[in-house]
Amino acid sequence: MEKVLVTGGTGFLGLHLVRALVQRHYDVRVLTRNPAALRGQTQLPVEAVAGDITRPEDVRRAVEGCEGVFHLAAKVTLSAKEADEVFAVNVEGTRNVMQAALDAGVRRVVHVSMVGTLEGPSEDSIVDETCPLRASDVGTPYLDSKVRAERLVLDMAHNGLPVVVANPGGMIGPEDNFHSPSSALLKLFFHRINPFVVAWRLNLVDVRDVAEGLILAYRGGRLGERYILGGENTDTVAVFRCLREVTDFNRSIWPLSWEALEMLSELSALISQPLVEKSVATFYHFAFWASSQKAERELGYKHRTLGETLADAAAWYEATYLKPQPWASSYLAGE
């Protein structure tokens, strides 16, 4: 039984990846700051190791004896107020994980990045793996840190690190923890007190498909290569309309343009009130559209339709946080 380490195993993607690995008979170890946080995994034969990726000694101890590493752990926030911690976790933490894996001689590493690290020829481009990493910081620490982390990983690949990079789209699905902008869409849909929604363009993918894609990348991805694990290119207005259809939950939708969000961020600075941070407005300016054709062709990667993903995600949310509705029954029954 092959032993693999998962960092970030208690997060949204980590939960689904750990479950999928166990189902495929991997011996799974999870490095986490809080072993009690292995939510949904208490019945799984998973080894929890207490530690922090920002401490090299913790990472070395966790990697010891493992043949493979899945590096998911990241600090996810669009706020610039936590920039120091974001870079410490996302960049230096990644360095620690990669160096420990290299020193331990693991067979293979999968590093999880994001589609936003890649820069197309225009703002509306659909990026693929031939696109370069963003050449300069954009002003949102989370995005900037993910670019730097991916760059150092690929640099280490040239020095012998057996790594494959995975670039997921915005993830959504059941058992969400709502820590990312894309996964927070359900909360916005069900609970927002006004009809405005930022007209953000993104590639939205089922978290379960990304978990499967990571295992495919681990098993068959070419070393030193990146693979986009995406779903459908869409926008938040279309997502909300689809949610209305699959839930019969009526919501008025008034698109809020990026320009309006930018004006709110500038007003925030003028009146010293936290309406919208500049770093947040900047993030929503980008269209994170992407193509998964390389992963489909080389790895056999597949993704669900957006409608199916949203129906399952909304069914889970409805059953967990709201009164269950008849349309949720098929998913809850495991059909």
C-alpha positions in Angstrom: 0.0 0.0 0.0 1.5 3.3 -1.1 1.9 5.9 1.6 1.1 9.5 0.6 1.1 12.8 2.6 -1.7 15.4 2.1 -1.2 18.9 3.3 -4.4 20.9 3.6 -6.3 17.6 4.0 -8.9 19.2 6.3 -10.0 21.8 3.8 -12.7 21.6 1.2 -10.6 20.0 -1.6 -8.6 18.0 1.0 -11.7 16.4 2.4 -12.7 15.0 -1.0 -9.1 14.1 -2.0 -8.4 12.2 1.2 -11.7 10.2 0.8 -10.8 9.4 -2.9 -7.3 8.3 -2.0 -8.6 6.0 0.8 -11.1 4.5 -1.6 -8.2 3.7 -3.9 -6.4 2.0 -1.1 -3.6 4.5 -0.5 -2.2 4.8 3.0 -3.0 8.4 3.8 -1.2 10.7 6.2 -2.5 14.3 6.7 -0.4 17.1 8.1 -2.7 19.5 10.0 -2.4 22.1 12.7 -5.5 20.7 14.3 -5.9 16.9 14.0 -9.4 17.1 15.5 -10.4 19.1 12.3 -10.4 16.0 10.1 -14.1 16.6 9.6 -15.9 13.9 7.7 -12.9 11.6 7.9 -13.2 10.2 11.4 -14.3 6.8 10.1 -11.5 6.7 7.5 -8.1 5.0 8.2 -6.2 8.2 8.0 -3.1 9.1 10.0 -3.2 12.7 11.3 0.2 14.3 12.1 0.1 17.6 14.0 2.2 20.3 12.4 2.5 23.5 10.4 3.9 23.8 6.9 5.6 27.0 8.0 7.8 25.0 10.3 10.4 23.0 8.3 10.9 20.4 11.0 7.2 19.6 11.1 7.1 19.1 7.4 10.2 16.9 7.3 8.7 14.7 10.0 5.4 14.4 8.1 7.1 13.6 4.7 9.3 10.9 6.3 8.3 7.4 5.0 6.0 8.7 2.3 6.3 7.8 -1.4 4.2 10.8 -2.6 3.0 14.2 -1.5 -0.1 16.2 -2.4 0.4 19.8 -1.4 -3.0 21.5 -1.0 -2.4 23.7 2.1 -2.9 27.4 1.6 -4.1 30.5 3.3 -7.1 31.7 1.3 -8.2 35.3 1.7 -8.6 38.2 -0.6 -7.8 40.8 2.1 -4.5 42.6 2.0 -4.6 42.8 5.8 -3.3 39.3 6.2 -0.6 39.6 3.5 2.3 38.5 5.7 0.6 35.3 6.8 -0.6 34.6 3.2 2.9 34.8 1.9 4.4 32.9 4.8 2.0 30.0 4.3 1.5 30.0 0.5 5.1 30.7 -0.5 7.5 29.8 2.3 5.2 26.9 3.4 5.3 25.6 -0.2 9.1 25.9 -0.2 9.3 23.8 3.0 7.1 21.1 1.5 8.9 20.9 -1.8 12.4 20.9 -0.1 11.3 18.2 2.4 10.0 16.1 -0.5 13.2 16.6 -2.5 15.4 15.7 0.5 13.3 12.6 1.3 13.5 11.4 -2.3 9.7 10.9 -2.7 8.5 9.4 -5.9 6.2 12.1 -6.9 4.7 15.4 -5.7 1.5 17.1 -6.9 1.4 20.8 -6.1 -2.1 22.5 -6.2 -2.1 26.0 -7.7 -5.0 27.8 -9.4 -5.9 28.9 -13.0 -5.5 32.5 -12.0 -1.7 32.2 -11.9 -1.7 32.0 -15.7 -1.8 35.1 -17.9 -3.5 35.2 -21.3 -2.9 37.7 -24.1 -6.0 39.6 -23.0 -8.3 40.0 -20.0 -10.9 37.8 -21.6 -8.6 35.1 -22.8 -9.2 31.4 -22.1 -5.9 30.3 -20.7 -4.2 27.0 -21.2 -0.9 25.4 -20.1 1.0 27.3 -22.8 0.3 30.6 -21.1 3.0 32.0 -18.9 2.8 32.8 -15.2 1.8 36.4 -14.4 5.0 38.4 -14.7 4.3 40.8 -11.9 2.2 41.2 -8.7 -1.4 42.4 -9.2 -2.1 43.6 -5.7 -4.1 40.8 -4.3 -1.8 38.9 -1.9 -3.5 35.5 -2.3 -3.2 35.5 -6.1 0.3 37.0 -6.0 1.4 34.4 -3.5 0.1 31.5 -5.6 2.0 32.8 -8.6 5.3 33.0 -6.6 4.7 29.5 -5.1 4.1 28.0 -8.6 7.2 29.6 -9.9 9.4 28.3 -7.1 7.9 24.8 -7.6 8.7 24.8 -11.3 12.2 26.1 -10.6 12.8 23.2 -8.2 11.5 20.8 -10.8 14.6 21.9 -12.9 16.7 20.8 -9.9 15.3 17.3 -9.7 12.0 17.7 -7.8 9.6 15.1 -9.3 6.6 17.4 -9.3 3.4 17.9 -11.3 1.4 21.1 -11.0 -2.4 21.2 -11.0 -4.3 24.4 -11.7 -7.9 23.9 -10.6 -10.7 26.3 -11.5 -13.0 27.8 -8.9 -14.3 24.9 -6.9 -17.8 24.3 -5.7 -19.7 21.2 -4.5 -21.1 19.4 -1.5 -19.4 19.7 2.0 -18.2 23.2 1.4 -16.3 25.3 3.9 -16.9 28.6 2.0 -13.3 29.8 2.4 -12.9 30.7 -1.3 -14.6 33.3 -3.4 -16.1 30.7 -5.8 -17.3 28.4 -3.0 -19.0 31.3 -1.2 -21.5 31.6 -4.0 -24.0 29.4 -2.3 -23.9 31.5 0.8 -24.4 34.6 -1.3 -27.3 33.0 -3.2 -29.2 31.7 -0.2 -28.5 34.5 2.4 -27.6 37.8 0.7 -29.8 40.6 1.8 -29.6 42.6 -1.4 -29.9 41.5 -5.1 -26.5 42.7 -6.2 -23.9 40.2 -7.4 -20.5 41.0 -8.8 -20.4 40.1 -12.4 -17.3 38.0 -12.1 -16.1 35.7 -14.9 -14.7 32.4 -13.7 -14.1 28.7 -14.5 -16.3 26.8 -12.1 -15.6 23.1 -11.4 -16.9 20.4 -9.1 -14.5 19.8 -6.2 -15.0 16.0 -6.6 -13.8 16.2 -10.2 -10.7 18.1 -9.0 -9.9 15.5 -6.4 -10.1 12.8 -9.1 -8.0 14.9 -11.4 -5.3 15.2 -8.7 -5.0 11.5 -8.4 -4.8 11.2 -12.2 -2.0 13.8 -12.2 -0.2 11.8 -9.5 -0.5 8.6 -11.4 0.2 9.7 -14.9 1.1 13.4 -15.2 4.3 14.3 -16.8 6.9 15.6 -14.4 7.6 19.3 -14.5 4.3 19.9 -16.4 1.1 21.7 -15.3 -2.5 20.5 -15.9 -5.6 22.7 -15.7 -8.4 20.9 -13.9 -11.4 23.0 -14.7 -15.1 22.8 -15.5 -17.2 25.3 -17.4 -16.4 28.9 -18.2 -19.2 31.0 -16.8 -20.0 34.1 -14.7 -21.7 34.7 -11.4 -24.9 36.0 -13.0 -25.3 32.8 -15.0 -24.5 30.8 -11.9 -27.2 32.5 -9.9 -29.7 32.0 -12.7 -28.8 28.3 -12.8 -29.2 28.1 -9.0 -32.7 29.6 -9.3 -33.6 26.9 -11.8 -32.3 23.9 -9.8 -33.6 25.1 -6.5 -36.8 27.0 -7.3 -35.4 29.5 -4.8 -36.3 32.9 -6.3 -33.6 35.6 -6.2 -33.5 38.9 -8.0 -30.2 39.4 -9.7 -28.7 42.8 -10.3 -25.2 42.6 -11.8 -22.6 44.8 -10.2 -19.8 45.6 -12.6 -16.1 45.5 -11.7 -15.9 49.3 -12.4 -18.6 49.8 -9.7 -16.6 47.6 -7.3 -13.5 49.6 -8.0 -15.3 52.8 -7.3 -16.5 51.4 -3.9 -12.9 50.4 -3.1 -11.7 54.0 -3.9 -14.5 55.4 -1.8 -13.5 53.1 1.1 -10.0 54.6 1.0 -11.3 58.1 1.0 -13.7 57.8 3.9 -11.6 55.2 5.8 -14.5 52.8 5.9 -14.2 49.1 5.0 -16.7 49.0 2.1 -14.5 47.1 -0.4 -10.8 46.5 -0.1 -8.7 47.4 -3.1 -7.2 43.9 -3.1 -10.7 42.4 -3.3 -11.8 44.6 -6.2 -8.6 43.8 -8.1 -9.2 40.1 -7.8 -12.7 40.3 -9.3 -11.3 42.3 -12.3 -9.8 39.2 -13.8 -11.6 36.6 -15.9 -10.4 33.3 -14.7 -11.5 31.4 -17.8 -9.5 28.3 -18.8 -9.3 25.1 -20.9 -8.8 21.6 -19.5 -8.2 20.0 -22.9 -4.6 19.0 -22.0 -5.7 17.2 -18.8 -8.6 15.5 -20.7 -6.2 14.4 -23.4 -3.3 13.2 -21.3 -4.8 12.2 -18.0 -8.3 11.1 -19.0 -9.7 13.9 -16.8 -13.5 14.6 -16.9 -15.8 17.0 -15.3 -19.5 17.2 -14.5 -21.8 19.7 -16.1 -22.2 23.0 -14.2 -25.9 22.3 -13.7 -25.2 18.9 -12.0 -22.6 20.4 -9.8 -24.8 23.3 -8.7 -27.7 21.0 -8.0 -25.7 18.7 -5.8 -24.0 21.6 -4.0 -27.3 23.4 -3.4 -28.9 20.2 -2.2 -26.2 19.7 0.3 -26.4 23.3 1.5 -30.2 23.2 1.7 -30.0 20.0 3.8 -27.2 21.3 6.0 -28.3 24.9 6.7 -31.9 25.2 5.6 -35.1 23.2 5.6 -34.7 20.3 3.1 -36.7 20.6 -0.1 -38.0 17.7 -2.3 -35.5 18.5 -5.1 -32.7 17.7 -2.7 -33.8 14.1 -2.0 -32.0 12.3 -4.9 -28.6 13.6 -3.9 -29.2 13.1 -0.2 -30.2 9.5 -0.9 -26.9 9.0 -2.8 -28.5 8.4 -6.1 
